[in-house]
């Protein structure tokens, strides 16, 4: 796991001197690492966040798990009653992967 430290400047209201605080933020470089974190968590909101990071950090032509991640994220959106976001993912999959995944997408729409 890679971490980056950011220096935050916090100002007190009583003095003009800044207080320095260090905050650790995880920056995972590859989509595989985000996907692995998705597999290890149990919270739906964290799963959506990790899949979104994995999808945003890659090119759909180069990563073999891209369509699977889109399907899983759409299913999580559907489970959390965010149907507009789920349909947006399904429409994107139809647009990019219609030839390969059309029967599976149609089965999801019927469900």
PyMOL commands that set and color helices and strands:
alter all, ss='L'
color gray80, all
select helices_A, chain A and resi 31-40+44-56+66-79+83-110
alter helices_A, ss='H'
color red, helices_A
select strands_A, chain A and resi 3-11+18-26
alter strands_A, ss='S'
color yellow, strands_A
deselect
rebuild
show_as cartoon
